[in-house]
Amino acid sequence: MTTHFDVIIIGGGLAGCSAGMLLGRKGLKVLIIEKNGLPAHKVCGEFLSPGIWPQLDSLGLREKILAQKGSSIEEAVFYFPRSKELSFQLPRFQGLTGYGLSRKKLDWIFFNQARENGCRALDNCEAQKISQNRSGFTVEAFDRKQNSSHVYYASQVFNAAGKLNQWKETPQKSENKTKIGFKAHFKNLKRSNKIRLYFFKGGYLGTAPIEDGLTNLCGLVDSNTLKQANGSFDLLLNETGRENAALKDFLREASPAMPWMSCPVHEGFQSSKRTAPLSLGDAACFLEPFMGQGMTYAVASGFLLSHLFSSKAADFQALKQLYQSKSLFGASMENFLFWISRHSTLISLIQPARLLLQPIINRTCAAPKSPPGPQL
Ligand SMILES: Cc1cc2nc3c(=O)[nH]c(=O)nc-3n(C[C@H](O)[C@H](O)[C@H](O)COP(=O)(O)OP(=O)(O)OC[C@H]3O[C@@H](n4cnc5c(N)ncnc54)[C@H](O)[C@@H]3O)c2cc1C
């Protein structure tokens, strides 16, 4: 079995697979190592922003994704506590709308496409240690299917292992400031081509129609608010429904199609340990989920890194340039909305804030601005 590769990519999510596909197409020997058994659910709002389609076209994935019969998403509706709803038409990008599709299906399509493009892609395989010497990198990984450890070698390693990867520095934020992302699929919910965002004290919940008549419910809540609900997402939504009547109404007939899943979230740039390999996707920078563009930027970072690798200019600065304004903008918006939801007297400002919100919505639907070099 081959153990020597040109590139090893740790993480078989959208960032890792996009980079793998592009490098594989160039004839490089690429190994992708994915910890989870696939296909698998992932905490995500499952909203693909219209700006992602040109990249999906370049990867040859548009038809495969549309064949999954996800949902077109053309409108966003915001519900604040004790306030009227605010709805926004989502701008199309090159005539295309947003799209709701489960990560279980989406990531599986990416993983298989990477294989079709010549990568060796292993799931159920966890990278445990990376070391570097003069001739390149060594990656030690544990393969759960074979119940054995393996050592792989490459001249370059990329870290696409997501926001919780083990090669980043432990965040300085106190536990109380940590936010928790949560999600589950539900049946029997009012279906439409809208994403709905319900704000409440300490967080928000987004709903997006996906495939098979299902609706994805995904939210972000600060850890103190979740503690007050005894750590139960059902209880949290119950309490929230008291504050936000529109949410209570929306959830009346809801029945879960899977158990809740959750993960801690720290936004912004990830500072990597000094010995860490070059990162991409969430491993480089985690964008505020409210912006609905994490997946678009994960794929864009795959394009960027594969381009930089081929031109032998891979460095962190170029990635920073890709993410910088998006990251600052997303974090400030999220802080603003969290803050306003906590101060009921300010909610009346929301209607006049419509003019402020429309350009933000427009930005979440655009394609990433490509930094100098790669064509996205
Ligand atoms: C609550 C929430 C809601 C969101 N909603 C949206 C949305 O609606 N729209 C949107 O565009 N974005 C959204 N995002 C962001 C989006 O999910 C991410 O930006 C995107 O998944 C990043 O892709 P990635 O490939 O960088 O990382 P990931 O998708 O996290 O992939 C990383 C992979 O690495 C694997 N891995 C980790 N460690 C190892 C290891 N040691 N060895 C091998 N494999 C490993 C993991 O199993 C994982 O599959 C949301 C995020 C959250 C938290």
The ligand as an SDF file (V2000), in Angstrom:
LIG
                    3D

 53 58  0  0  0  0  0  0  0  0999 V2000
  -23.8830   26.5400   14.2560 C   0  0  0  0  0  0  0  0  0  0  0  0
  -23.2630   26.6730   12.8950 C   0  0  0  0  0  0  0  0  0  0  0  0
  -24.0550   27.0130   11.7990 C   0  0  0  0  0  0  0  0  0  0  0  0
  -23.4790   27.1820   10.5370 C   0  0  0  0  0  0  0  0  0  0  0  0
  -24.2740   27.4810    9.4660 N   0  0  0  0  0  0  0  0  0  0  0  0
  -23.7370   27.6580    8.2470 C   0  0  0  0  0  0  0  0  0  0  0  0
  -24.5560   27.9170    7.1040 C   0  0  0  0  0  0  0  0  0  0  0  0
  -25.7890   27.9240    7.1800 O   0  0  0  0  0  0  0  0  0  0  0  0
  -23.9490   28.1450    5.9100 N   0  0  0  0  0  0  0  0  0  0  0  0
  -22.5810   28.0900    5.7690 C   0  0  0  0  0  0  0  0  0  0  0  0
  -22.0800   28.3210    4.6530 O   0  0  0  0  0  0  0  0  0  0  0  0
  -21.7840   27.8100    6.8210 N   0  0  0  0  0  0  0  0  0  0  0  0
  -22.3260   27.5800    8.0450 C   0  0  0  0  0  0  0  0  0  0  0  0
  -21.5240   27.2440    9.1080 N   0  0  0  0  0  0  0  0  0  0  0  0
  -20.0660   27.1610    8.8960 C   0  0  0  0  0  0  0  0  0  0  0  0
  -19.6600   25.8810    8.1700 C   0  0  0  0  0  0  0  0  0  0  0  0
  -20.2090   24.7670    8.8040 O   0  0  0  0  0  0  0  0  0  0  0  0
  -18.1450   25.7700    8.1390 C   0  0  0  0  0  0  0  0  0  0  0  0
  -17.5820   27.0040    7.7890 O   0  0  0  0  0  0  0  0  0  0  0  0
  -17.6590   24.6830    7.1720 C   0  0  0  0  0  0  0  0  0  0  0  0
  -18.1230   23.4340    7.5670 O   0  0  0  0  0  0  0  0  0  0  0  0
  -16.1380   24.6770    7.1270 C   0  0  0  0  0  0  0  0  0  0  0  0
  -15.6660   23.5930    6.3800 O   0  0  0  0  0  0  0  0  0  0  0  0
  -14.2500   22.9370    6.7350 P   0  0  0  0  0  0  0  0  0  0  0  0
  -14.0320   21.9100    5.6920 O   0  0  0  0  0  0  0  0  0  0  0  0
  -13.2500   23.9970    6.9450 O   0  0  0  0  0  0  0  0  0  0  0  0
  -14.4500   22.2730    8.1600 O   0  0  0  0  0  0  0  0  0  0  0  0
  -15.3720   21.0660    8.6040 P   0  0  0  0  0  0  0  0  0  0  0  0
  -16.5940   21.0060    7.7860 O   0  0  0  0  0  0  0  0  0  0  0  0
  -15.5080   21.1760   10.0770 O   0  0  0  0  0  0  0  0  0  0  0  0
  -14.4860   19.7800    8.2360 O   0  0  0  0  0  0  0  0  0  0  0  0
  -13.3610   19.4360    8.9960 C   0  0  0  0  0  0  0  0  0  0  0  0
  -13.2420   17.9230    9.0010 C   0  0  0  0  0  0  0  0  0  0  0  0
  -12.0230   17.5380    9.6330 O   0  0  0  0  0  0  0  0  0  0  0  0
  -12.2580   16.3530   10.3330 C   0  0  0  0  0  0  0  0  0  0  0  0
  -11.1960   16.1970   11.3580 N   0  0  0  0  0  0  0  0  0  0  0  0
  -11.0260   16.9140   12.4990 C   0  0  0  0  0  0  0  0  0  0  0  0
   -9.9340   16.4890   13.1700 N   0  0  0  0  0  0  0  0  0  0  0  0
   -9.3950   15.4820   12.4210 C   0  0  0  0  0  0  0  0  0  0  0  0
   -8.2650   14.6230   12.5800 C   0  0  0  0  0  0  0  0  0  0  0  0
   -7.4470   14.7240   13.6430 N   0  0  0  0  0  0  0  0  0  0  0  0
   -8.0230   13.6860   11.6280 N   0  0  0  0  0  0  0  0  0  0  0  0
   -8.8280   13.5750   10.5470 C   0  0  0  0  0  0  0  0  0  0  0  0
   -9.9210   14.3420   10.3490 N   0  0  0  0  0  0  0  0  0  0  0  0
  -10.1910   15.2920   11.2630 C   0  0  0  0  0  0  0  0  0  0  0  0
  -13.6370   16.5230   10.9310 C   0  0  0  0  0  0  0  0  0  0  0  0
  -14.2310   15.2770   11.2420 O   0  0  0  0  0  0  0  0  0  0  0  0
  -14.3520   17.2620    9.7940 C   0  0  0  0  0  0  0  0  0  0  0  0
  -15.0880   16.4190    8.9440 O   0  0  0  0  0  0  0  0  0  0  0  0
  -22.0860   27.0200   10.3720 C   0  0  0  0  0  0  0  0  0  0  0  0
  -21.2960   26.6240   11.4600 C   0  0  0  0  0  0  0  0  0  0  0  0
  -21.8800   26.4420   12.7030 C   0  0  0  0  0  0  0  0  0  0  0  0
  -21.0330   26.0090   13.8660 C   0  0  0  0  0  0  0  0  0  0  0  0
  1  2  1  0
  2  3  1  0
  2 52  2  0
  3  4  2  0
  4  5  1  0
  4 50  1  0
  5  6  2  0
  6  7  1  0
  6 13  1  0
  7  8  2  0
  7  9  1  0
  9 10  1  0
 10 11  2  0
 10 12  1  0
 12 13  2  0
 13 14  1  0
 14 15  1  0
 14 50  1  0
 15 16  1  0
 16 17  1  0
 16 18  1  0
 18 19  1  0
 18 20  1  0
 20 21  1  0
 20 22  1  0
 22 23  1  0
 23 24  1  0
 24 25  2  0
 24 26  1  0
 24 27  1  0
 27 28  1  0
 28 29  2  0
 28 30  1  0
 28 31  1  0
 31 32  1  0
 32 33  1  0
 33 34  1  0
 33 48  1  0
 34 35  1  0
 35 36  1  0
 35 46  1  0
 36 37  1  0
 36 45  1  0
 37 38  2  0
 38 39  1  0
 39 40  1  0
 39 45  2  0
 40 41  1  0
 40 42  2  0
 42 43  1  0
 43 44  2  0
 44 45  1  0
 46 47  1  0
 46 48  1  0
 48 49  1  0
 50 51  2  0
 51 52  1  0
 52 53  1  0
M  END
$$$$
